């Protein structure tokens, strides 16, 4: 499967966003990935012809961008009822509403809607009528795009790769940021099917949250990979004079 990650000009922190999305996709098992920042929506059709799937950040909630996505897929657009309910729910307690509330809920026909817990605009995944190709679209903000991938978009890629099982866990380490980043890089090189990074969402205020998302096709392999990661972290922190802060274990297990 060939995948394109495209960040439109309105996207916040596009380089970091592309890096995270690519990290997730590589951990799932994909290597044929192209990426582009400041992407011109007018070029979407030509990119779509060259790949099997696209993640386009910054498109959700913008009717012009959504129309281009629908056109590439051979679909029309609509105000998605489920998406509109989510948008209205977000503004339920607001004193005033945006003038064009329905624009935020415009999606290609037959879209799979992904709720947004951090903002008003849901993400979506839509499939071509003529093939198994699909396009996923997210809002412009980094956090919203990442969580849309985690909570919905990734499932379509995991099904293709046969990675039914995953776990995310975090280990607090006491060391400079550069050391923690180096350990994360070592894990990515030495352990397959893992996306390692520093993730502030797992911060406990004690050390740096060295975080790992691991994918596998069966529970036994998943357990072996987690054990291997923990062993490398212990070894590398010891070698580099860092310290693991104990009694921190935050696991999120998922299976398709």
Helices and strands as residue ranges (DSSP letters): E 3-8, H 14-28, E 33-39, G 41-43, H 44-50, E 53-57, H 63-73, E 77-79, H 81-90, G 101-105, E 106-108, E 112-114, E 123-127, E 134-138, H 142-148, I 149-153, H 154-161, E 165-174, H 177-190, E 194-198, G 200-202, E 208-216, H 219-239, E 243-244, E 250-255
